[in-house]
Amino acid sequence: MVKQNIILIMEEGNFMNQIKIGLFIAECRKKKNLTQEELGEKLGVSYKAVSKWENGICLPDPSLYEELCNIFNITKDELFSG
């Protein structure tokens, strides 16, 4: 049996679930009709990085939050709420 760890990250006093955030990133990307590769190109990262975010393995680098939110037309609060 494979055990998946849910990682909670503390940011500005709020707990963030990176799996929930990853699923939200995937949902937003699909609403914009972007592939992982296309989103990665817009952000200057690989499609593998986008895949890791969407699968809850890690979060985007904080330097990408603003641009990611601009692409999806969402706020950082919406991003971190998942």
C-alpha positions as CSV (number, residue, x, y, z in Angstrom):
1,M,0.0,0.0,0.0
2,V,1.3,3.4,-1.0
3,K,0.9,6.1,1.6
4,Q,0.5,9.7,0.3
5,N,1.5,12.5,2.7
6,I,-0.6,15.6,2.8
7,I,1.6,18.6,3.3
8,L,0.3,21.6,5.0
9,I,2.2,24.9,4.6
10,M,1.8,27.9,6.8
11,E,1.6,31.2,4.9
12,E,0.4,34.4,6.6
13,G,-1.3,32.5,9.4
14,N,-3.4,30.2,7.2
15,F,-2.9,26.6,6.5
16,M,-2.6,25.7,2.8
17,N,-3.1,22.2,1.5
18,Q,-0.9,21.8,-1.5
19,I,-2.9,18.9,-2.9
20,K,-6.0,21.1,-2.9
21,I,-4.1,24.0,-4.4
22,G,-2.7,21.6,-7.1
23,L,-6.1,20.5,-8.1
24,F,-7.2,24.1,-8.3
25,I,-4.3,25.0,-10.5
26,A,-5.2,22.1,-12.8
27,E,-8.9,23.3,-12.9
28,C,-7.9,26.8,-13.7
29,R,-5.5,25.7,-16.4
30,K,-8.2,23.6,-18.0
31,K,-10.7,26.4,-17.9
32,K,-8.2,28.5,-19.9
33,N,-7.8,25.6,-22.4
34,L,-4.0,25.4,-21.7
35,T,-1.9,22.3,-21.7
36,Q,0.7,21.8,-18.9
37,E,3.3,22.6,-21.5
38,E,1.6,25.9,-22.6
39,L,1.3,27.0,-19.0
40,G,4.9,26.1,-18.3
41,E,6.0,28.1,-21.3
42,K,4.1,31.2,-20.1
43,L,5.8,30.9,-16.7
44,G,9.3,29.8,-17.9
45,V,9.1,26.4,-16.3
46,S,8.8,22.8,-17.6
47,Y,5.6,20.9,-18.1
48,K,7.0,18.5,-15.5
49,A,7.0,21.4,-12.9
50,V,3.4,22.1,-13.7
51,S,2.5,18.4,-13.3
52,K,4.2,18.4,-9.9
53,W,2.1,21.3,-8.7
54,E,-1.1,19.8,-10.0
55,N,-0.3,16.5,-8.3
56,G,0.4,18.1,-5.0
57,I,4.0,17.2,-4.9
58,C,5.2,20.8,-4.5
59,L,4.0,24.3,-5.0
60,P,5.1,26.9,-7.5
61,D,8.1,29.0,-6.6
62,P,6.7,32.1,-4.8
63,S,8.2,34.3,-7.6
64,L,5.6,32.8,-9.9
65,Y,2.5,33.4,-7.8
66,E,1.7,36.8,-9.3
67,E,2.1,35.8,-12.9
68,L,0.2,32.5,-12.3
69,C,-2.7,34.5,-10.8
70,N,-2.6,37.0,-13.7
71,I,-2.8,34.1,-16.2
72,F,-5.8,32.6,-14.4
73,N,-7.3,36.0,-13.5
74,I,-7.5,35.1,-9.8
75,T,-6.2,36.6,-6.6
76,K,-3.4,35.0,-4.5
77,D,-6.1,34.4,-1.8
78,E,-8.1,32.4,-4.3
79,L,-5.0,30.5,-5.3
80,F,-4.1,29.6,-1.7
81,S,-7.6,28.7,-0.8
82,G,-7.7,26.2,-3.7
